[in-house]
Amino acid sequence: MRCFNFSMLMIAVLVATSAVADGPVYRRVAPSPDGTGTVYMNRETASVMGHEGADWLERPERLAEERPDLLLAALALKPGMRVADIGAGTGYYSWRIAQRVGPEGRVLAVDVQPEMLALLDAEMKKREVSNVQGVLGTTTDPRLAPDTIDLVLMVDVYHEFDHPREMLDAMVRSLKKDGRIVFVEYREEDATVPIKPHHKMSEAQVKREAAAAGLVWKETIETLPWQHIVVFIKAR
Ligand SMILES: C[S@@+](CC[C@H](N)C(=O)[O-])C[C@H]1O[C@@H](n2cnc3c(N)ncnc32)[C@H](O)[C@@H]1O
């Protein structure tokens, strides 16, 4: 009887282990104040920032707090590139990227909130930017065509995906052969970064989750005051 119980236990352990290794596994816990209660790879995902908070994305202090000029320099953008700005929000980065990729290039600005995309469209009109295209994605699919994107950029958004694995798989499929995926996340390792805990990520956690989706780490750039810039490429 004892032996039977032990065998059953071993089978249960093996099944649980292979389920983790084989695919995305989300666990449910009681939600934390700024979390969703969905746990992926030991990280509770953060609640999505509602469009009601859009003004915060456009706050003038952001220029000094986050130094978008340094992030844009780190991205090595070139004329003609096709860039996917995932979780684009009001388009704070979309129009800045659009200027750098030029009229031959394109920015696909993906968001799941139609209200954000309406704000983004208005902003692009105001700025007379014509190479940014809003895309309404879902929480599992950014709706990008396969093998079409040179650079996928996620600024302050990956931590709030409620299906991070499905999103990463889809983004990887959208990349051209030499394409890059860039995570820009508030540093969890730095307690002085004034952002709620679930909206921060450590570099190690970003690397673990990207590796689970088959991405290969290229470099981490630490030029920003608050955020990591972690760059990955597609496995060959
Ligand atoms: C904190 S805002 C960041 C906006 C922008 N990247 C910026 O830096 O100004 C996060 C945005 O990601 C969007 N978002 C959340 N989950 C998403 C998903 N699965 N796919 C696309 N957008 C998503 C939200 O609707 C929100 O507009």
The ligand as an SDF file (V2000), in Angstrom:
LIG
                    3D

 27 29  0  0  0  0  0  0  0  0999 V2000
    1.2590   51.4730  -18.8460 C   0  0  0  0  0  0  0  0  0  0  0  0
    0.5750   51.6470  -20.4450 S   0  0  0  0  0  0  0  0  0  0  0  0
    2.0630   51.9820  -21.4070 C   0  0  0  0  0  0  0  0  0  0  0  0
    1.7590   52.6960  -22.6990 C   0  0  0  0  0  0  0  0  0  0  0  0
    2.9690   53.0380  -23.5840 C   0  0  0  0  0  0  0  0  0  0  0  0
    3.7640   51.8700  -23.8970 N   0  0  0  0  0  0  0  0  0  0  0  0
    3.8320   54.0970  -22.9620 C   0  0  0  0  0  0  0  0  0  0  0  0
    4.9490   53.7800  -22.5450 O   0  0  0  0  0  0  0  0  0  0  0  0
    3.3800   55.2470  -22.8970 O   0  0  0  0  0  0  0  0  0  0  0  0
    0.2100   49.9640  -20.9080 C   0  0  0  0  0  0  0  0  0  0  0  0
   -0.6980   49.8170  -22.1340 C   0  0  0  0  0  0  0  0  0  0  0  0
   -0.6610   48.4460  -22.5360 O   0  0  0  0  0  0  0  0  0  0  0  0
   -1.9450   48.0560  -22.9570 C   0  0  0  0  0  0  0  0  0  0  0  0
   -2.0480   46.5760  -22.8710 N   0  0  0  0  0  0  0  0  0  0  0  0
   -2.2200   45.7930  -21.7850 C   0  0  0  0  0  0  0  0  0  0  0  0
   -2.2570   44.4930  -22.1330 N   0  0  0  0  0  0  0  0  0  0  0  0
   -2.1020   44.4510  -23.4890 C   0  0  0  0  0  0  0  0  0  0  0  0
   -2.0370   43.4020  -24.4430 C   0  0  0  0  0  0  0  0  0  0  0  0
   -2.1400   42.1050  -24.1260 N   0  0  0  0  0  0  0  0  0  0  0  0
   -1.8410   43.7320  -25.7420 N   0  0  0  0  0  0  0  0  0  0  0  0
   -1.7110   45.0420  -26.1230 C   0  0  0  0  0  0  0  0  0  0  0  0
   -1.7790   46.0680  -25.2520 N   0  0  0  0  0  0  0  0  0  0  0  0
   -1.9580   45.7850  -23.9510 C   0  0  0  0  0  0  0  0  0  0  0  0
   -2.8730   48.8130  -22.0520 C   0  0  0  0  0  0  0  0  0  0  0  0
   -4.1580   48.9220  -22.5970 O   0  0  0  0  0  0  0  0  0  0  0  0
   -2.1630   50.1580  -21.9080 C   0  0  0  0  0  0  0  0  0  0  0  0
   -2.5600   51.0680  -22.9000 O   0  0  0  0  0  0  0  0  0  0  0  0
  1  2  1  0
  2  3  1  0
  2 10  1  0
  3  4  1  0
  4  5  1  0
  5  6  1  0
  5  7  1  0
  7  8  2  0
  7  9  1  0
 10 11  1  0
 11 12  1  0
 11 26  1  0
 12 13  1  0
 13 14  1  0
 13 24  1  0
 14 15  1  0
 14 23  1  0
 15 16  2  0
 16 17  1  0
 17 18  1  0
 17 23  2  0
 18 19  1  0
 18 20  2  0
 20 21  1  0
 21 22  2  0
 22 23  1  0
 24 25  1  0
 24 26  1  0
 26 27  1  0
M  CHG  2   2   1   9  -1
M  END
$$$$
